[in-house]
Amino acid sequence: FDKNIFFIAIIVVCAYCGYKGLDNITLYLVQTLNWHEASAASFAAYATYLRPISAISAGVIADKFDCSKTIKNLFLISILVYLILFSTTPNNHTAWIIYLNILLTFVTVFALRGIYFALLQDAQFPQSKTGVIVGFVSLIGYTPDIFFGSLTGRILDNSPGVAGHQNYFLFLMVISILGLITTYFLSRNKTVK
């Protein structure tokens, strides 16, 4: 296999971790900003309406510019968002910052999911190999279904309350940094080909 396939698989893992990370947004709102569980669940449900807008917009941007550059920028935005969520102490004065960054999290996650398989075309793989490559990338890329819940559950359980959620956002930030670095290597490797 071409090493670009492994780069794309790692990018999908990182993006999919961000997607799985949305699962704990309601818990964050309930435990740190004292939202009612039903209100937090409604907020998260309504935020999913950003999915088609984010994915289609990312696709248009990726087609107009470059898929790798778009993904790098999305990971960069994710890093900044998670950094803000990690470093902001939730209270009434910072609530608007938190809400804005949570919405940005949904946008970047849905945008990444909308375009990460476009990297196959960006890396110039032959169409005749697309099925095998997508299968391999999916096998690796969706492994967060196996480990993400138990790992992040431990992060949250080890430091209950605000500290646990801040550690959780720090973890997601590190994952996004890995995604950014991997996308950089993918784009660098494709120009060398």
HUVEN-V920817 format. One record per residue. N is the residue number from 1. RES is the residue in three letters. OMEGA is omega in whole degrees, -180 to 180 (NA if undefined). D_LAST is the distance of its C-alpha to the last C-alpha in Angstrom with 1 decimal. Layout:
<<N/RES/OMEGA/D_LAST> <N/RES/OMEGA/D_LAST>>
//
This chain:
<<1/PHE/174/14.5> <2/ASP/-179/10.9> <3/LYS/175/11.5> <4/ASN/177/10.5> <5/ILE/178/13.7> <6/PHE/177/15.7> <7/PHE/180/14.6> <8/ILE/179/15.8> <9/ALA/179/18.9> <10/ILE/177/19.7> <11/ILE/178/19.5> <12/VAL/176/21.8> <13/VAL/-178/24.1> <14/CYS/179/24.5> <15/ALA/-179/25.1> <16/TYR/173/27.5> <17/CYS/176/29.3> <18/GLY/178/30.0> <19/TYR/178/31.4> <20/LYS/179/33.5> <21/GLY/178/34.6> <22/LEU/-179/36.4> <23/ASP/-176/38.9> <24/ASN/179/40.6> <25/ILE/-180/41.0> <26/THR/178/44.5> <27/LEU/178/45.5> <28/TYR/-179/44.5> <29/LEU/-180/46.6> <30/VAL/-173/49.5> <31/GLN/-176/49.5> <32/THR/180/48.8> <33/LEU/175/50.1> <34/ASN/175/52.9> <35/TRP/171/51.9> <36/HIS/-176/53.7> <37/GLU/-179/51.6> <38/ALA/179/52.1> <39/SER/179/51.0> <40/ALA/179/47.9> <41/ALA/177/47.0> <42/SER/178/47.7> <43/PHE/-180/45.5> <44/ALA/179/42.5> <45/ALA/179/43.3> <46/TYR/179/43.5> <47/ALA/179/40.3> <48/THR/175/38.5> <49/TYR/176/39.3> <50/LEU/-176/36.5> <51/ARG/-177/34.0> <52/PRO/180/33.8> <53/ILE/-178/33.9> <54/SER/-177/31.1> <55/ALA/-179/28.8> <56/ILE/178/29.3> <57/SER/179/29.1> <58/ALA/178/25.8> <59/GLY/179/24.5> <60/VAL/180/25.7> <61/ILE/180/24.2> <62/ALA/178/20.8> <63/ASP/-177/21.0> <64/LYS/-177/22.2> <65/PHE/-177/19.8> <66/ASP/-177/16.8> <67/CYS/-179/17.0> <68/SER/179/15.3> <69/LYS/179/17.5> <70/THR/180/20.5> <71/ILE/176/20.1> <72/LYS/-180/19.8> <73/ASN/177/22.9> <74/LEU/176/24.7> <75/PHE/178/24.2> <76/LEU/176/25.4> <77/ILE/179/28.4> <78/SER/179/29.0> <79/ILE/180/29.1> <80/LEU/179/31.6> <81/VAL/-180/33.7> <82/TYR/176/33.9> <83/LEU/178/34.8> <84/ILE/179/37.6> <85/LEU/177/38.8> <86/PHE/-172/38.8> <87/SER/-179/40.7> <88/THR/176/43.1> <89/THR/-177/46.5> <90/PRO/171/47.6> <91/ASN/-177/50.9> <92/ASN/-178/52.5> <93/HIS/-178/51.2> <94/THR/-175/47.5> <95/ALA/-178/47.5> <96/TRP/177/46.0> <97/ILE/-179/43.1> <98/ILE/-179/42.5> <99/TYR/180/42.9> <100/LEU/-178/40.4> <101/ASN/175/37.8> <102/ILE/178/38.4> <103/LEU/176/37.9> <104/LEU/177/34.6> <105/THR/178/33.6> <106/PHE/-179/34.3> <107/VAL/-177/32.4> <108/THR/180/29.2> <109/VAL/-180/29.4> <110/PHE/178/30.0> <111/ALA/178/27.3> <112/LEU/-179/24.6> <113/ARG/-179/25.9> <114/GLY/-173/25.8> <115/ILE/-172/22.1> <116/TYR/178/20.2> <117/PHE/174/19.5> <118/ALA/177/18.0> <119/LEU/178/14.9> <120/LEU/178/14.2> <121/GLN/180/14.0> <122/ASP/180/12.1> <123/ALA/174/9.3> <124/GLN/174/9.7> <125/PHE/178/11.4> <126/PRO/-179/13.9> <127/GLN/-178/17.3> <128/SER/-179/19.0> <129/LYS/-173/17.6> <130/THR/-178/18.5> <131/GLY/-180/21.9> <132/VAL/-178/20.8> <133/ILE/179/18.0> <134/VAL/178/20.5> <135/GLY/180/23.2> <136/PHE/180/21.3> <137/VAL/179/20.3> <138/SER/178/23.9> <139/LEU/179/25.3> <140/ILE/-171/23.8> <141/GLY/-178/23.7> <142/TYR/176/27.5> <143/THR/175/28.8> <144/PRO/174/30.4> <145/ASP/-178/33.1> <146/ILE/-170/34.0> <147/PHE/-169/34.1> <148/PHE/-177/34.1> <149/GLY/-179/37.8> <150/SER/180/39.3> <151/LEU/-179/37.2> <152/THR/174/38.0> <153/GLY/177/41.5> <154/ARG/179/42.0> <155/ILE/-178/40.7> <156/LEU/-179/43.2> <157/ASP/-178/46.0> <158/ASN/178/45.7> <159/SER/-177/46.5> <160/PRO/177/48.5> <161/GLY/-175/48.7> <162/VAL/-177/46.7> <163/ALA/179/45.3> <164/GLY/179/43.7> <165/HIS/177/42.1> <166/GLN/175/40.8> <167/ASN/178/39.3> <168/TYR/179/37.8> <169/PHE/175/36.1> <170/LEU/177/34.9> <171/PHE/179/33.3> <172/LEU/177/31.6> <173/MET/179/30.5> <174/VAL/177/28.9> <175/ILE/179/27.1> <176/SER/176/25.8> <177/ILE/176/24.7> <178/LEU/178/22.6> <179/GLY/179/21.2> <180/LEU/-180/20.4> <181/ILE/-180/18.7> <182/THR/178/16.6> <183/THR/176/15.6> <184/TYR/-180/14.7> <185/PHE/177/12.4> <186/LEU/-178/10.8> <187/SER/178/10.3> <188/ARG/-179/9.1> <189/ASN/-179/6.6> <190/LYS/178/5.3> <191/THR/179/5.5> <192/VAL/-176/3.8> <193/LYS/NA/0.0>>
//
